[in-house]
Amino acid sequence: MILKAGINKILLVVALTIISNQVFSQFITTGKIVYERKTNLKKRFGDNPRMKNFVTEENKYRIENFELYFNDTTSMFRPIEEEEAVDGGWMKFLTTRNTVYQNSNSREKFIMMDLWGSPAYVKDTMDERSWKITDSKREISGYNCRKAIWQMNDTTRIYAWFAVDIIPSMGPEGFEGLPGAILGLATEDGGVVYFAKEVQAVELPAGILTYDEKGKDVYSEEELKAMLMERMGQWVKPKDLESMFSWL
């Protein structure tokens, strides 16, 4: 009886170990996500009179790809540079192509910001967004996702779809703060839409999550906004800057 009880105990431990391994193997803590971003330039620029003669029904959509590398605490989001060879002239400057590093432990972010083709460097604390998680669900890239809403300002709401099976709280641009990785992100009017095309649990390339700020002029967000208003105030409106920085 003692021998039988001992065998049963061993079998129970083995069974629990197998079940535990099966459960945890479903979760991803390190890997890569490829996103497609679709921008409706007519909605993006609204009734801006300077753009009416340039943005037409034929060229109003811009589709670009990005990649997010991540582990359990750190992420790096960047454009896929191969697209530069096929970009359509000056139209590529109508959307941003930022590279964003985030560390959820230190709550620090470092951004190589694309300002109309010229780089600017920002180092600041990660934003705190008040998300409202809903019961709405959808599948993205094979993952069941929950919908969350963030009220950016009086006129703009952001929808995010996150997957709890991908553990890190990371996402496109500077978005995070949900109980899982963001696989879908969109403005309420559909002007800007991100959707994950591919999720890979892969070993990360060496040094992919580190950045080098040596020799660069690095600003806080407020410092950079103030400098841009001083130098470009006749072309850029404060609300345009606020909208641009809200994504970081």
Beta strands, then each sheet from edge to edge (+ up, - down):
strand 1: 31-40
strand 2: 61-70
strand 3: 74-79
strand 4: 99-103
strand 5: 108-115
strand 6: 118-125
strand 7: 132-140
strand 8: 143-151
strand 9: 157-163
strand 10: 181-187
strand 11: 192-200
strand 12: 218-219
sheet 1: 7+ 8- 9+ 10- 11+ 1- 2+ 3- 4+ 5- 6+ 12+
end
